[in-house]
Amino acid sequence: MKTFSCDFGGGVSCELAVSETPPSKGSSHILDLRWTGVPQKRHIYPYLRWVKTVNQQLADEWQVRLLHVLQTKRRRWQTWAYEPGGKPLLLKEVKI
């Protein structure tokens, strides 16, 4: 297991655990996500920027394409694609 962590200040941090190797097709690379402190609304966008950076780093390291669906607001979801050597690409945003 490989871990990434980010300190968002004010006693709020996040640790993301991922597999050591690329996931099999249709499986998630994310094994665990743990918050320390109580994340507030103001932490959402810094978290989203950070997790997209982590996903791009993994796509580059593993030389694979990754997809990740992120909840950005209570009723809004985004699907992001990551390709080796590329930049995170927003594929779709869904509002429910």
Beta strands, then each sheet from edge to edge (+ up, - down):
strand 1: 2-9
strand 2: 12-18
strand 3: 30-36
strand 4: 66-73
strand 5: 76-82
strand 6: 89-95
sheet 1: 1+ 2- 3+
sheet 2: 4+ 5- 6+
end
